[in-house]
Amino acid sequence: MARLQKILIVGGGTAGWLTACYLAKALGSASPQGIRVELVESPHIGLLGVGEATFPSIRGTLSAIGLDERRFLAGATATYKQGIRYVNWVRPPGTPGREHYFHPFSVPSQRGGSPELLPYWLLGGAPEGVPFADAVTMQSWLVEHGRAPKRIGDAEYQGPLNHAFHFDAACFAAVLAEHGRSLGIVRHFATVERAELDGQGAIARIVTAELGALSADLYVDCTGLRGSLIGDAMQSPFRSRRDVLFADRAVTIQVPYPRADTPIPSCTIATAQEAGWTWDIGLQRRRGIGYVYSSRHSDASRAEAVLRGYIGPEADALPSLQLKFETGYRPEHWRKNCVAVGLAGGFVEPLESTGIALIELAAYMLAHQLPGETGDMERTARHYNAMMVARYDRIIDFIKMHYCLSQRRDSGFWIDNADPAGVPDTLQDRLALWRHRPPHRLDFVTDLEMFLPASWQYVLYGMEFHTDLEPMRSAYPQMDAARREFAMIRQAAGRALDDLPEHRALVEQMCRQPAQRT
């Protein structure tokens, strides 16, 4: 069996360049003894510059590839993200009750010797009316007051509060492409016309219009929804999950700020609408705003009207862009010597920003499970595919929970989402368990989960799910200690307001300072 020597990534963009950079760094491509990483991208296919939201894992990934935080922020016009504010998800606007809840990235406070706070919140130990996320972490309070998650002197990709980023996707890909040169990545500009297979059904070579044939030991398909290699050449089927998650369209508009000093929210704002939801992402010089909707419950013209109504008069002269997608995945992301990464392998609607996190996961698994010999591909592929399918299924359960727990019944979209026929059995089982006890880490298999137990808790109780712990009150005898913890968190939040900078001010200061390394 031959040693694996060369990987060819087909397609650029975020998926192609993030995968290339991670593999090149992990596999030592800059060294003569390392595995070569090459990338081919078409000069004729443009990139969409929509506002992208990420998951906290992005910090570890960018640190791992050696990309300076200041260089990243400036080049990708990036800002910080501390979580997601959900508006009008529980009930329609104008209905009595709380209008929004927050899904923070920081986990609930639990100092040494203090009790876990969730059971005591359920039993009424927190101040009356304070939502779970607000009671157990200071992050929502600081976001409401416009604070950043870190200070200028904190280490790269580190800070007191857990966080991710928002950025312009096209700018981010350009930053990664530039950084990739220092990692030894060989870049080809060429349009792929077809893939040619060998006698065993593996890819022998790809044929380009400008450079002729290019070959490698492993091919990574980052061609987006087209799936040119994994779908067209390898015939790996796509499994739709539109029966669970109905949204399959989006319309987007880029909205400039009215002033250069306009405050930038350090969270994604997700507002429920009649047939889906709008995202609102603040970058350095503009907002990226879009409406994700179900074509079964709305159409393009109505969706654009909803989006423009959300933005207001400032959207009147701005162009829009319509996008199509379908939630689902390929059960075989890896077939023979071809691996799909990003949209080529699957897509889950962007409610919890899992798209780039799944790219990070794929790159990590490739780098650390890569077979030393080309003959071990099949065994490695089976394990890789099982892990990816499990991740997708659990993500889909988590996203569906946002919809099926809503009390909204003001449109067909929300009525259909409440129908148990569209709720996976795995999610129904968990919700039944959690009627009488809160979610626990033992409910989750860590290596198969994208979301920590805390995220399930934040969304579950943000959506006003009811867990009846009263029959078990005697099992929680530390109520006084819990009340002290709730009070301590609010006091600490007040101090943090003085310690943490305003969000836009930090971003601008970070971008003004020179990068620490290249």
Secondary structure as GFF3:
##gff-version 3
##sequence-region A 1 518
A	DSSP	beta_strand	6	10	.	.	.	ID=ss1
A	DSSP	alpha_helix	13	26	.	.	.	ID=ss2
A	DSSP	beta_strand	36	41	.	.	.	ID=ss3
A	DSSP	beta_strand	51	53	.	.	.	ID=ss4
A	DSSP	alpha_helix	57	64	.	.	.	ID=ss5
A	DSSP	alpha_helix	69	75	.	.	.	ID=ss6
A	DSSP	beta_strand	79	81	.	.	.	ID=ss7
A	DSSP	beta_strand	83	87	.	.	.	ID=ss8
A	DSSP	beta_strand	100	104	.	.	.	ID=ss9
A	DSSP	alpha_helix	118	122	.	.	.	ID=ss10
A	DSSP	alpha_helix	132	136	.	.	.	ID=ss11
A	DSSP	alpha_helix	139	144	.	.	.	ID=ss12
A	DSSP	beta_strand	164	168	.	.	.	ID=ss13
A	DSSP	alpha_helix	169	182	.	.	.	ID=ss14
A	DSSP	beta_strand	186	189	.	.	.	ID=ss15
A	DSSP	beta_strand	192	197	.	.	.	ID=ss16
A	DSSP	beta_strand	203	208	.	.	.	ID=ss17
A	DSSP	beta_strand	212	214	.	.	.	ID=ss18
A	DSSP	beta_strand	218	221	.	.	.	ID=ss19
A	DSSP	three_ten_helix	224	226	.	.	.	ID=ss20
A	DSSP	pi_helix	228	233	.	.	.	ID=ss21
A	DSSP	beta_strand	239	240	.	.	.	ID=ss22
A	DSSP	beta_strand	249	256	.	.	.	ID=ss23
A	DSSP	beta_strand	268	273	.	.	.	ID=ss24
A	DSSP	beta_strand	276	282	.	.	.	ID=ss25
A	DSSP	beta_strand	286	293	.	.	.	ID=ss26
A	DSSP	alpha_helix	300	311	.	.	.	ID=ss27
A	DSSP	three_ten_helix	313	315	.	.	.	ID=ss28
A	DSSP	beta_strand	321	324	.	.	.	ID=ss29
A	DSSP	beta_strand	328	329	.	.	.	ID=ss30
A	DSSP	beta_strand	334	335	.	.	.	ID=ss31
A	DSSP	beta_strand	338	340	.	.	.	ID=ss32
A	DSSP	three_ten_helix	342	344	.	.	.	ID=ss33
A	DSSP	beta_strand	346	347	.	.	.	ID=ss34
A	DSSP	three_ten_helix	350	352	.	.	.	ID=ss35
A	DSSP	alpha_helix	354	369	.	.	.	ID=ss36
A	DSSP	three_ten_helix	374	376	.	.	.	ID=ss37
A	DSSP	alpha_helix	377	404	.	.	.	ID=ss38
A	DSSP	alpha_helix	412	417	.	.	.	ID=ss39
A	DSSP	three_ten_helix	420	422	.	.	.	ID=ss40
A	DSSP	alpha_helix	425	433	.	.	.	ID=ss41
A	DSSP	three_ten_helix	441	443	.	.	.	ID=ss42
A	DSSP	three_ten_helix	446	448	.	.	.	ID=ss43
A	DSSP	alpha_helix	453	462	.	.	.	ID=ss44
A	DSSP	three_ten_helix	470	475	.	.	.	ID=ss45
A	DSSP	alpha_helix	479	499	.	.	.	ID=ss46
A	DSSP	alpha_helix	503	512	.	.	.	ID=ss47
###
